[in-house]
Amino acid sequence: MNYSFTLKDNNANAYRLFTWFLFFLHISIAGLMAVSANDKAIKTGLFILVGFYILIAALFYFTREQKNAFETFSFTMALFYAGFWMKHVGLVAFFVFTALFLFVNFIRKKKAGLLVCDTGVQLKGILKKVEYSWPDIDNLVLKDGLLTVDFISNKLLQYEIDTDTNPVDENEFNRFCMLHLNKQ
């Protein structure tokens, strides 16, 4: 028998903060470049760009309760940022920004998981997979959506389980774990 869990993502706030950091960074850089520009056309274009940044942020503020509002805001702003970097800084900065944005977006969408099976526990993280066999584990308990793994080496791991995506009978799961722990 296998038990598969999706771990709760406690980093969602960090992703939001990173997106807002990028927003304020770009608004600051575009504003500074607009103030220090000598060419009137470049100055006007940068002030218009800053205006678009503020307009999109205001639209997001009033629609933030919509289902995919943050993702739409993030993607829209990324398009503006990419255009800004390519036009005013250069192609290398554009590629660096794009790579950074895509990497953060990739990590944000990836879900960490945990599989408890007859061979042991497999933790599928965002970037790597770690396997632990039953003889390495001293205790494994699921209680109120919190999975605790206590190792023989006194290492302790706790994961908050996303019970909305995969509900599990805690008593049955704990019996399954005790059965495997007692076989050692």
C-alpha positions as YAML, in Angstrom:
chain: A
units: angstrom
residues:
- id: 1
  name: MET
  ca: [0.00, 0.00, 0.00]
- id: 2
  name: ASN
  ca: [1.21, 3.52, -0.81]
- id: 3
  name: TYR
  ca: [0.32, 6.86, 0.73]
- id: 4
  name: SER
  ca: [1.07, 9.89, -1.38]
- id: 5
  name: PHE
  ca: [0.92, 13.39, 0.09]
- id: 6
  name: THR
  ca: [1.26, 16.87, -1.31]
- id: 7
  name: LEU
  ca: [3.09, 19.15, 1.08]
- id: 8
  name: LYS
  ca: [1.71, 22.60, 1.81]
- id: 9
  name: ASP
  ca: [3.67, 25.40, 0.22]
- id: 10
  name: ASN
  ca: [4.66, 27.76, 3.00]
- id: 11
  name: ASN
  ca: [6.72, 29.88, 0.62]
- id: 12
  name: ALA
  ca: [3.81, 31.53, -1.20]
- id: 13
  name: ASN
  ca: [4.38, 34.72, 0.78]
- id: 14
  name: ALA
  ca: [8.03, 34.77, -0.24]
- id: 15
  name: TYR
  ca: [7.07, 34.52, -3.92]
- id: 16
  name: ARG
  ca: [4.63, 37.40, -3.52]
- id: 17
  name: LEU
  ca: [7.28, 39.49, -1.76]
- id: 18
  name: PHE
  ca: [9.77, 38.73, -4.55]
- id: 19
  name: THR
  ca: [7.24, 39.86, -7.16]
- id: 20
  name: TRP
  ca: [6.60, 43.10, -5.26]
- id: 21
  name: PHE
  ca: [10.35, 43.58, -4.83]
- id: 22
  name: LEU
  ca: [10.75, 43.33, -8.61]
- id: 23
  name: PHE
  ca: [7.89, 45.79, -9.07]
- id: 24
  name: PHE
  ca: [9.40, 48.43, -6.77]
- id: 25
  name: LEU
  ca: [12.88, 47.82, -8.17]
- id: 26
  name: HIS
  ca: [11.67, 48.48, -11.70]
- id: 27
  name: ILE
  ca: [9.58, 51.48, -10.74]
- id: 28
  name: SER
  ca: [12.62, 52.96, -8.95]
- id: 29
  name: ILE
  ca: [15.05, 52.27, -11.79]
- id: 30
  name: ALA
  ca: [12.66, 53.57, -14.45]
- id: 31
  name: GLY
  ca: [11.95, 56.66, -12.33]
- id: 32
  name: LEU
  ca: [15.66, 57.36, -11.76]
- id: 33
  name: MET
  ca: [16.42, 56.86, -15.43]
- id: 34
  name: ALA
  ca: [13.53, 59.18, -16.37]
- id: 35
  name: VAL
  ca: [14.73, 61.93, -14.03]
- id: 36
  name: SER
  ca: [18.34, 61.70, -15.20]
- id: 37
  name: ALA
  ca: [17.65, 61.30, -18.94]
- id: 38
  name: ASN
  ca: [18.63, 64.22, -21.18]
- id: 39
  name: ASP
  ca: [16.64, 63.14, -24.23]
- id: 40
  name: LYS
  ca: [13.05, 64.37, -23.95]
- id: 41
  name: ALA
  ca: [11.63, 61.37, -25.88]
- id: 42
  name: ILE
  ca: [13.36, 58.87, -23.57]
- id: 43
  name: LYS
  ca: [12.27, 60.84, -20.49]
- id: 44
  name: THR
  ca: [8.64, 60.92, -21.68]
- id: 45
  name: GLY
  ca: [8.70, 57.22, -22.56]
- id: 46
  name: LEU
  ca: [10.05, 56.27, -19.13]
- id: 47
  name: PHE
  ca: [7.47, 58.39, -17.32]
- id: 48
  name: ILE
  ca: [4.74, 56.72, -19.39]
- id: 49
  name: LEU
  ca: [6.22, 53.32, -18.48]
- id: 50
  name: VAL
  ca: [6.18, 54.23, -14.77]
- id: 51
  name: GLY
  ca: [2.56, 55.29, -15.24]
- id: 52
  name: PHE
  ca: [1.75, 51.90, -16.77]
- id: 53
  name: TYR
  ca: [3.47, 50.16, -13.84]
- id: 54
  name: ILE
  ca: [1.32, 52.11, -11.38]
- id: 55
  name: LEU
  ca: [-1.86, 51.56, -13.42]
- id: 56
  name: ILE
  ca: [-1.33, 47.79, -13.55]
- id: 57
  name: ALA
  ca: [-0.60, 47.71, -9.80]
- id: 58
  name: ALA
  ca: [-3.82, 49.64, -9.13]
- id: 59
  name: LEU
  ca: [-5.79, 47.25, -11.35]
- id: 60
  name: PHE
  ca: [-4.31, 44.33, -9.45]
- id: 61
  name: TYR
  ca: [-5.22, 45.95, -6.13]
- id: 62
  name: PHE
  ca: [-8.90, 46.17, -7.10]
- id: 63
  name: THR
  ca: [-9.03, 42.66, -8.64]
- id: 64
  name: ARG
  ca: [-6.73, 40.83, -6.19]
- id: 65
  name: GLU
  ca: [-9.57, 38.60, -4.95]
- id: 66
  name: GLN
  ca: [-10.03, 37.07, -8.41]
- id: 67
  name: LYS
  ca: [-8.78, 33.50, -8.87]
- id: 68
  name: ASN
  ca: [-5.64, 34.11, -10.97]
- id: 69
  name: ALA
  ca: [-5.16, 37.83, -10.35]
- id: 70
  name: PHE
  ca: [-1.67, 37.52, -8.89]
- id: 71
  name: GLU
  ca: [-0.42, 35.28, -11.70]
- id: 72
  name: THR
  ca: [-1.87, 37.66, -14.31]
- id: 73
  name: PHE
  ca: [-0.30, 40.66, -12.56]
- id: 74
  name: SER
  ca: [3.05, 38.89, -12.29]
- id: 75
  name: PHE
  ca: [3.07, 37.83, -15.96]
- id: 76
  name: THR
  ca: [1.95, 41.26, -17.22]
- id: 77
  name: MET
  ca: [4.59, 43.02, -15.19]
- id: 78
  name: ALA
  ca: [7.24, 40.54, -16.40]
- id: 79
  name: LEU
  ca: [6.41, 41.48, -20.01]
- id: 80
  name: PHE
  ca: [6.82, 45.17, -19.18]
- id: 81
  name: TYR
  ca: [10.05, 44.48, -17.29]
- id: 82
  name: ALA
  ca: [11.46, 42.45, -20.16]
- id: 83
  name: GLY
  ca: [10.67, 45.24, -22.61]
- id: 84
  name: PHE
  ca: [12.23, 47.78, -20.26]
- id: 85
  name: TRP
  ca: [15.45, 45.79, -19.87]
- id: 86
  name: MET
  ca: [15.77, 45.07, -23.57]
- id: 87
  name: LYS
  ca: [15.15, 48.66, -24.65]
- id: 88
  name: HIS
  ca: [17.02, 50.62, -21.99]
- id: 89
  name: VAL
  ca: [19.73, 48.36, -20.60]
- id: 90
  name: GLY
  ca: [20.57, 45.70, -23.16]
- id: 91
  name: LEU
  ca: [20.11, 42.15, -24.28]
- id: 92
  name: VAL
  ca: [22.28, 40.58, -21.55]
- id: 93
  name: ALA
  ca: [20.21, 42.21, -18.79]
- id: 94
  name: PHE
  ca: [17.05, 41.05, -20.59]
- id: 95
  name: PHE
  ca: [18.27, 37.44, -20.62]
- id: 96
  name: VAL
  ca: [19.37, 37.59, -16.97]
- id: 97
  name: PHE
  ca: [16.00, 38.99, -15.89]
- id: 98
  name: THR
  ca: [14.07, 36.50, -18.00]
- id: 99
  name: ALA
  ca: [16.06, 33.53, -16.67]
- id: 100
  name: LEU
  ca: [15.58, 34.68, -13.07]
- id: 101
  name: PHE
  ca: [11.85, 35.27, -13.54]
- id: 102
  name: LEU
  ca: [11.31, 31.89, -15.24]
- id: 103
  name: PHE
  ca: [13.31, 30.06, -12.56]
- id: 104
  name: VAL
  ca: [11.28, 31.61, -9.73]
- id: 105
  name: ASN
  ca: [8.05, 30.87, -11.59]
- id: 106
  name: PHE
  ca: [9.14, 27.25, -12.16]
- id: 107
  name: ILE
  ca: [9.88, 26.79, -8.45]
- id: 108
  name: ARG
  ca: [6.64, 28.49, -7.42]
- id: 109
  name: LYS
  ca: [4.50, 26.15, -9.49]
- id: 110
  name: LYS
  ca: [6.30, 22.95, -8.51]
- id: 111
  name: LYS
  ca: [4.77, 21.05, -5.60]
- id: 112
  name: ALA
  ca: [6.76, 19.10, -3.04]
- id: 113
  name: GLY
  ca: [5.44, 15.63, -2.25]
- id: 114
  name: LEU
  ca: [5.94, 12.72, 0.07]
- id: 115
  name: LEU
  ca: [5.39, 9.04, -0.64]
- id: 116
  name: VAL
  ca: [5.17, 6.49, 2.16]
- id: 117
  name: CYS
  ca: [5.36, 2.95, 0.81]
- id: 118
  name: ASP
  ca: [6.52, -0.55, 1.71]
- id: 119
  name: THR
  ca: [10.17, 0.35, 1.06]
- id: 120
  name: GLY
  ca: [10.19, 3.53, 3.16]
- id: 121
  name: VAL
  ca: [9.64, 7.24, 2.75]
- id: 122
  name: GLN
  ca: [10.42, 9.21, -0.40]
- id: 123
  name: LEU
  ca: [10.55, 12.98, -0.17]
- id: 124
  name: LYS
  ca: [10.18, 14.63, -3.55]
- id: 125
  name: GLY
  ca: [11.40, 18.19, -3.06]
- id: 126
  name: ILE
  ca: [11.34, 21.00, -5.55]
- id: 127
  name: LEU
  ca: [14.80, 20.26, -6.94]
- id: 128
  name: LYS
  ca: [15.75, 16.81, -5.63]
- id: 129
  name: LYS
  ca: [14.37, 13.52, -4.34]
- id: 130
  name: VAL
  ca: [15.48, 11.93, -1.04]
- id: 131
  name: GLU
  ca: [14.68, 8.37, 0.03]
- id: 132
  name: TYR
  ca: [14.69, 6.99, 3.56]
- id: 133
  name: SER
  ca: [14.30, 3.29, 4.33]
- id: 134
  name: TRP
  ca: [12.25, 1.97, 7.25]
- id: 135
  name: PRO
  ca: [15.29, 0.89, 9.32]
- id: 136
  name: ASP
  ca: [16.45, 4.54, 9.37]
- id: 137
  name: ILE
  ca: [13.14, 5.70, 10.85]
- id: 138
  name: ASP
  ca: [12.34, 5.50, 14.55]
- id: 139
  name: ASN
  ca: [8.78, 6.84, 14.37]
- id: 140
  name: LEU
  ca: [6.38, 8.18, 11.74]
- id: 141
  name: VAL
  ca: [3.08, 9.78, 12.78]
- id: 142
  name: LEU
  ca: [0.36, 11.77, 11.05]
- id: 143
  name: LYS
  ca: [-1.74, 13.89, 13.39]
- id: 144
  name: ASP
  ca: [-4.02, 16.79, 12.44]
- id: 145
  name: GLY
  ca: [-2.41, 17.27, 9.03]
- id: 146
  name: LEU
  ca: [1.13, 17.33, 10.43]
- id: 147
  name: LEU
  ca: [3.43, 14.48, 9.43]
- id: 148
  name: THR
  ca: [6.33, 13.89, 11.81]
- id: 149
  name: VAL
  ca: [9.27, 11.69, 10.85]
- id: 150
  name: ASP
  ca: [11.65, 10.83, 13.70]
- id: 151
  name: PHE
  ca: [14.87, 9.18, 12.61]
- id: 152
  name: ILE
  ca: [17.17, 6.85, 14.54]
- id: 153
  name: SER
  ca: [19.90, 9.51, 14.16]
- id: 154
  name: ASN
  ca: [17.72, 11.96, 16.20]
- id: 155
  name: LYS
  ca: [16.90, 13.97, 13.09]
- id: 156
  name: LEU
  ca: [13.31, 15.18, 13.11]
- id: 157
  name: LEU
  ca: [11.32, 16.31, 10.09]
- id: 158
  name: GLN
  ca: [7.83, 17.78, 10.17]
- id: 159
  name: TYR
  ca: [5.69, 18.52, 7.14]
- id: 160
  name: GLU
  ca: [2.32, 20.14, 6.88]
- id: 161
  name: ILE
  ca: [0.18, 18.01, 4.58]
- id: 162
  name: ASP
  ca: [-2.25, 19.55, 2.11]
- id: 163
  name: THR
  ca: [-5.34, 17.64, 3.27]
- id: 164
  name: ASP
  ca: [-7.55, 19.29, 0.62]
- id: 165
  name: THR
  ca: [-5.82, 17.52, -2.27]
- id: 166
  name: ASN
  ca: [-5.43, 14.10, -0.66]
- id: 167
  name: PRO
  ca: [-7.52, 13.28, 2.40]
- id: 168
  name: VAL
  ca: [-6.27, 10.26, 4.33]
- id: 169
  name: ASP
  ca: [-7.52, 8.29, 7.31]
- id: 170
  name: GLU
  ca: [-4.93, 9.14, 9.97]
- id: 171
  name: ASN
  ca: [-5.58, 6.01, 12.06]
- id: 172
  name: GLU
  ca: [-5.18, 3.69, 9.08]
- id: 173
  name: PHE
  ca: [-2.02, 5.49, 7.98]
- id: 174
  name: ASN
  ca: [-0.51, 5.36, 11.48]
- id: 175
  name: ARG
  ca: [-1.27, 1.61, 11.70]
- id: 176
  name: PHE
  ca: [0.44, 1.10, 8.35]
- id: 177
  name: CYS
  ca: [3.53, 2.95, 9.61]
- id: 178
  name: MET
  ca: [3.60, 1.07, 12.94]
- id: 179
  name: LEU
  ca: [3.36, -2.22, 11.07]
- id: 180
  name: HIS
  ca: [6.48, -1.37, 9.04]
- id: 181
  name: LEU
  ca: [8.33, 0.12, 12.01]
- id: 182
  name: ASN
  ca: [7.72, -3.00, 14.11]
- id: 183
  name: LYS
  ca: [9.03, -5.30, 11.33]
- id: 184
  name: GLN
  ca: [12.56, -4.00, 11.80]
...
